Amino acid sequence: MKLTDNIRQLFSKEHRSYYDKVFWLMMVFLVAISILTDFSASAQLAHRHIANGSNHLIPIYSHTAFLLGGLLLAYVVQLLPSWFIRGLAYVLVALSIVFLLLTFVPGFGVEINGARRWLRLGIVFQPSEIAKISLIIVVADLLARMDGKDPDQRRKLFIAALALTIVICGLIMLSNLSTAVMLGGVVFIMMFLARVDWKVLVGMVATAVVLLVIGYSIVKFGYINQHREMNGPLKRSITWVNRIDKKLASDDEPLPTAINDDNRQEVCSYIAVARGSRTPLGVGVGNSKERDFLPLAFADSVFAIYVEETGIIGAVALIFIYLTILFRACTSSNRFGDHAAMLMVMGLGLLITLQAFISMAVVVGIGPVTGQPLPMISRGGTGILLTSLYFGVMMAVSREQNQIKAQTLVIEKESMQDEAELVS
């Protein structure tokens, strides 16, 4: 009976008043945009289903099902207590390390487009997505525990957070450099917010830059210029260096006049963005032409299709949504008395926003090709569900802190009333 009462209380009107409505509104907006964009972006998948004699709406149905499942997942997770989320994150971070290692084991790892980012364990998923959210939560917990500790304990907790970050980012880097750098950058900002000694932070940045420069030089001058092949886990490094060199060279060269297999993704993205920029509202939803020519229009390049159909106004609106998520993470965390809760929400908010901006930057030609999907917009079951989990965790922390704040105000009010009665 007590369990039933507790569950009923979770869905009561009073409890719903603690929900973070801003996070919910932004998530619903992203889901609506994703469904509308996928009608055009999944055209190539629809053609394949038609060729196979199946329903051409299957890609849209599956994408919508994942989005609705993500909403349900976020709702359930927001009801969980933060202590349970933190404890579960320690389990997931250990599992993610095992999963990342298994991606390089034949029979378990799945290689797509030359990258072994996927793991087959009954279903195919990306272990890096699990590693990202679990690392953020665990690091937030470790950094928060540094408060009030003696220097020796603070050092141990910091080393644990740093070592865990190096291990996970290092494993992710073997197949996805951009994700590893992005995740490392978010952890660095969290350390800055946790008031880690600035000398240590500067040393971390300097070490990372030196290692990246050394790695680039070895691959560039020791393998590419010598026309040597690289085998093993680091073979993707040749792809990274070629993409960086290609981007640096393209800044000084005129735009290509012909489309080939090497530049098709970039050129078709530029064409889609250019067509959408002719009018403030683009060519209209469902009127994209580049959806039939742009590789991965439903994944990494979905922003190009979105801009083509919605124009500058649509692009600004989407950017505003992601900035609102980050702004909400900042403003809500300022109200938290729990340091771990603040770092957790800030880390996840930064991760969503930073990934979105990197994906957009690649499409419009600001950065080299990275393969970063647009959160909640690009197709991909693992990505959608894990991004929904980000929202769920942020909303769970916000709900809990709002509830604690409300209870504190009630106690203070009752205390003031008692004092007034004593005085009278």
Secondary structure as UniProt FT lines:
FT   HELIX           2..10
FT   HELIX           13..16
FT   TURN            17..18
FT   HELIX           21..41
FT   HELIX           43..51
FT   TURN            52..53
FT   TURN            56..57
FT   HELIX           58..77
FT   TURN            78..79
FT   HELIX           82..102
FT   TURN            103..104
FT   TURN            106..108
FT   STRAND          109..112
FT   TURN            113..114
FT   STRAND          115..120
FT   STRAND          124..125
FT   HELIX           127..144
FT   TURN            145..148
FT   HELIX           151..173
FT   TURN            174..175
FT   HELIX           177..193
FT   TURN            194..195
FT   HELIX           198..219
FT   HELIX           220..224
FT   TURN            225..227
FT   HELIX           233..236
FT   HELIX           237..250
FT   TURN            251..252
FT   TURN            261..263
FT   HELIX           264..276
FT   TURN            277..278
FT   TURN            280..283
FT   TURN            285..286
FT   HELIX           290..292
FT   TURN            295..301
FT   HELIX           302..333
FT   TURN            334..335
FT   HELIX           339..363
FT   TURN            364..365
FT   TURN            375..377
FT   HELIX           381..423
//
